Amino acid sequence: MAEAAKKARPEFRNIHVTQIARYRLPWAGKVSILHRVSGALLFLLLPFILYLFELSLTSELSFAKFSDLLSHGFVKLVVLALIWGYLHHFCAGIRFLLLDVHVGVAKEKSAKSAVTVLIVSLLLTAVCGLKLFGLF
């Protein structure tokens, strides 16, 4: 009788480095990891962000230097990565704040909000990227 009352305990597996590529993480887990990655990206590139900010505001000559710097393709890609990092971190942060107040905690709603965060952040990044590369 005591055996019938026992529930099956969940099985937790240790994942080896070679198994990471085959491991299927739910959307909420992917958004959580990307939130951390985007935060780390923003933190590590903060000196570059502040340097660009200073160049854009100091004087007309420094703004010309800023414009010249931003004309290089590699710098545009780095700025696009920063734009993605900021937008994803912002959207995922709003999602996590809502989860903190118990909005959308159910499994289905959590997965849907995670996919929404990914789509919205990528669409906003695409719009900003089109503007950055001068397509409109």
C-alpha positions in Angstrom: 0.0 0.0 0.0 2.9 2.3 0.7 4.3 1.6 -2.7 1.1 2.7 -4.4 1.2 6.0 -2.5 4.7 6.8 -3.7 4.9 8.9 -6.8 7.6 8.3 -9.4 10.4 10.8 -8.8 11.7 12.7 -11.7 14.9 11.6 -13.1 17.7 14.2 -13.5 20.5 13.4 -15.8 23.9 14.9 -16.0 24.6 16.1 -19.5 28.1 15.6 -20.9 29.6 18.3 -23.1 29.4 16.0 -26.1 25.6 15.6 -25.6 24.8 19.4 -25.5 24.1 19.5 -29.3 21.5 16.8 -29.1 19.8 18.0 -25.9 16.3 19.4 -26.5 15.9 22.5 -24.3 12.4 24.0 -24.0 11.8 27.5 -25.5 11.7 29.0 -22.0 15.2 27.6 -21.3 16.6 28.9 -24.5 15.2 32.4 -23.8 16.7 32.2 -20.3 20.1 31.3 -21.6 19.9 34.0 -24.3 18.9 36.5 -21.6 22.1 35.7 -19.8 24.2 35.8 -23.0 22.8 39.2 -24.0 23.4 40.6 -20.5 27.0 39.3 -20.6 27.4 40.8 -24.1 26.2 44.2 -23.0 28.4 44.1 -19.9 31.5 43.1 -21.7 31.1 45.6 -24.5 30.1 48.5 -22.1 33.4 50.3 -22.7 32.8 50.2 -26.4 29.2 51.4 -26.0 30.4 54.3 -23.8 33.1 55.2 -26.3 30.6 55.4 -29.1 28.3 57.4 -26.9 31.0 59.9 -26.1 32.0 60.2 -29.8 28.4 60.9 -30.8 28.0 63.7 -28.2 31.3 65.5 -27.6 31.6 67.8 -30.6 31.0 68.0 -34.4 34.5 66.6 -35.1 34.0 63.6 -32.8 30.6 63.0 -34.4 32.3 63.0 -37.8 34.7 60.4 -36.4 31.7 58.4 -35.0 30.1 58.5 -38.4 33.3 57.4 -40.1 33.8 54.6 -37.5 30.2 53.4 -38.1 30.8 53.2 -41.9 32.9 50.1 -41.5 31.1 46.8 -42.0 32.6 45.0 -39.0 31.7 47.8 -36.6 28.2 47.7 -38.0 28.0 44.0 -37.2 29.2 44.6 -33.7 26.6 47.4 -33.2 23.9 45.1 -34.6 24.9 42.4 -32.1 24.7 45.1 -29.4 21.3 46.1 -30.7 20.1 42.5 -30.5 21.6 42.1 -27.0 19.8 45.2 -25.8 16.4 44.4 -27.4 16.5 40.7 -26.4 17.5 41.5 -22.8 14.8 44.2 -22.6 12.0 41.9 -24.0 13.1 38.9 -21.9 13.4 41.1 -18.8 9.8 42.2 -19.2 8.8 38.5 -19.5 10.7 37.6 -16.4 9.1 40.5 -14.5 5.7 39.2 -15.5 6.7 35.7 -14.4 7.8 37.1 -11.0 4.3 38.4 -10.4 2.8 35.1 -11.5 1.5 36.1 -14.9 1.9 33.4 -17.5 3.5 30.8 -15.2 1.6 27.8 -16.8 3.7 25.7 -19.1 1.8 26.5 -22.3 1.7 30.2 -21.6 5.3 30.3 -20.6 6.4 28.6 -23.8 4.2 30.9 -25.8 5.7 34.0 -24.1 9.2 32.7 -24.7 8.6 32.3 -28.4 7.0 35.7 -28.5 10.1 37.2 -26.9 12.3 35.6 -29.5 10.1 36.7 -32.4 9.7 40.3 -31.1 13.3 40.8 -30.3 14.4 39.4 -33.7 11.9 41.5 -35.6 12.9 44.7 -33.8 16.6 43.8 -34.4 15.9 43.3 -38.1 14.2 46.7 -38.3 17.1 48.4 -36.5 19.5 46.5 -38.7 17.8 47.7 -41.9 18.1 51.2 -40.6 21.7 50.7 -39.5 22.7 49.4 -42.9 20.9 52.3 -44.7 18.2 50.3 -46.4 15.5 52.9 -45.4 
